[in-house]
Every structure is written in C-alpha cells, then in structure tokens.
Amino acid sequence: MQTLSGKKILLGISGGIAAYKCAELTRRLIERGTEIRVVMTEAAKEFITPLTMQAVSGHQVASSLLDPEAERSMNHIELAKWADLVLLAPATADLIARVAGGLGNDLLSTLVLATEAPVAVAPAMNQQMYKNIATQENLATLIRREFIIWGPGAGEQACGDVGPGRMLEPMELVHHCEEFFQPRLLSGQSILITAGPTQEAIDPVRYISNHSSGKMGFQLAEAAARSGASVTLISGPVNQRTPDGVCRIDVTSATNMHEEVMKLAPEHTIFISCAAVADYRPECISEQKIKKTKDKDAMTIRMIKNPDIVASVASLTEGRPYTVGFAAETQNLEHYARNKLEQKNLDLICANDVSVSGQGFNSDSNALTVYWKNGEHVFPLTSKNQLAMELMSFISEKIQ
Ligand code: C5P
C-alpha cells in the first residue's frame, strides 16, 4: 500500500515509557515514504534521546518554543502548517489534559493549537489514570473537537498493572496512518447496510433463525465508513462490535428490518442487503410458551412469507438507491444469482458458494462473484475484511 508516500507527519512525543517505541514507529513510517518531523516534550527526553529520534527521522528534533536554532530552521508556525497529520504518540494523561484545556505551555501543545492538520492521539498511561474520570472527560472533549483517538490497547503495563492504557504497537499505528490517508472513494455517499440473521418468534421463548454471524455486513459497514461514506447499519441479533463512525440500528425480525429499511432507504444513495433474512415467519406467535403434550407426537407451525426487503427497495419509484443484494448458494451459483438479480430488480448481486468450507456463514474469509446485467467479476478467497474493502472500491467505480 503506497498511501503514506509523500505524506508529512509531525510526531509529537510526550513523557511516557512507550516513547521508546517511537524509534521503531518512525522507521516503519519512513520505510513507507512518509516524511517525519519530531517534537518532544521535556519529559519525553527522559525516555528516549533526541539524538535517537534525530537519527531515525533524519531531521533535528524540536522541543522548546524558545530555541533560537530550531526556530531558525523551521519555526513552530511553519512546522504546524507543514504537517498533513499530527500524531501524538505516546500521549500521556498530562498531554491529553493540556491539549483538552487548550494550553500552549510548551512547543508540542502550542503546535497542536497552531495546526490546521488533523490530530491523532495515541493514549498511553497507567490503566487507573486512563480510567480516571478526568482523563475520560478530556478524551471526550478531544473526540467532540474531532481529534482522532487511536487506542489505547489493553494488557500488561510497564508498571505491572493490567488493563487499558498501553500505547498501540508501532505497526498498529502505521496501519491507522495508512487508513487515514487512504483515498476516500465513497465520500459524499450515504450507505445503508443490513447484516446478520433475523429471528422469527414462535412463542415468547422460541424462534426460527439461521447461522448468519453478521461478519460480512459489519466488515462492509467498516469498509464503507473507512472509504468516507456515511453509514447506517441495520442489524439482526449478532455478537459483533459496531465499527467506528457507523450508526447502528438493532432489529429482531424480518418485519422489523423491513420497516426500518423502508423508512431509511430513500435517504441513502446505496443499499447493500447483506442480511440473511428469513423468507417465512410463523403465522401466529403464541402469547404463552407452547407446552409439550402427551398425546401429540408432532406439531405443525404454519409459516407465511416475509416481505422481500431488497426487492421492496429496488422497486422504489422515488429515492431508489443503487441496490446490491447477496446470494448464498450451494449449487448453480451463476444461474440462481442471475435469477435473483433480475427478479428482484437489483443493480448488482454478490454471490457466494456456501457449500465450500472456509467461506460464507460464520467464517472469517469469503470469496464472491458479483454479477450485473452485462457482466461479472470474481473476488478470490480472502479475509472478509479485505474482501469488504475490495467490494466497496468496486461499488464506488460502478456508481460513477
Ligand atoms: O432470495 P434470497 O433470500 O436468496 O435472496 C438473498 C438476497 O435477498 C439477500 O440480499 C437478502 O438480504 C435479500 N432478502 C431480503 N428479504 C427477504 C429475503 C432476502 O432482503 N425476505
């Protein structure tokens, strides 16, 4: 990935033990073509020397507002204007507090005030300091002001405590930087995505459902948000973390999902129907738990058809979004997928062969063939995460 090539990152190091990782972070960023300038607080110099940071970054390190020599080579206002991104790593509780308070009592905090570049913060501190309400409120202030927060990670800490507060590892921060600079293929688009299974109640304690984990839909939502779209995710009952920046609405049954989708679809430019929606639901939901009886060896549940959500969206006459469906098949992939494309009036259908192990339901990987009226494209087996990025970039080309 060449997204970092030529990008200018101002690395602000404050005084935490994780500062020793900044040499590695700088090297990995420079390897990818980034230009780095380093600013250190006085306390940071106790953990890693300016000489080390100068050697790895290839530039003199600045740390004082009142250093005539540093001010001559690139003064603090020029430095603030130079950066495409300011990365505060490690960001101690003290630095976070000073930035949240708008202080400019050293070079680094002054630069944060003076820059128009986005500022990313990688918190690093003792877990109790991180959990402290003051730190949490300061972080909330920064989030409100559109600072980007990367981490912290959780685990064993230098002080022996265990919990949240570890600075993310250098490579994790590099990946965040890469994502940050990725071209925003879908900026200006609003994408509605459904994910997961639906549950169709039989009685107050039982339901009919399927094995969908929701992974693919959640990965798509994450990829769409990363590509700059505004994303609404309508999900059936799943155990998945809501991706950053995604607005999530939880539903249970196909009827609930249909209702929410129809309300929101006309406000969106793209609809991706990734949910495994139950085709039928019990005609009557028993108000009380259905009891087993001695004299009956069988029972019948009469099922009625659920609304076809994706077909309803595709048939909208006003505000119809570009509509993408999914087809999980066990045989005749192309034939069944093309039938659905036509019958549901979709713009695109993503078909996957769920008879092959390692792809589809509940798996971390997937392969897809997408079909549209006059063509097809194969996405070979890869992680759902990678596949989601590739699919979103493909959709962004299709809607041009
Ligand atoms: O017909 P089938 O269920 O295989 O079609 C799959 C596609 O249709 C998926 O995109 C799925 O989300 C959507 N679908 C729907 N509403 C239904 C059934 C399926 O939106 N009731």
Residues whose N, C-alpha, C, O or C-beta is under 5 A from the ligand:
A	BS01	C5P	S273 C274 A275 A276 V277 A278 D279 N306 P307 D308 I309 V310 V324 G325 F326 A327
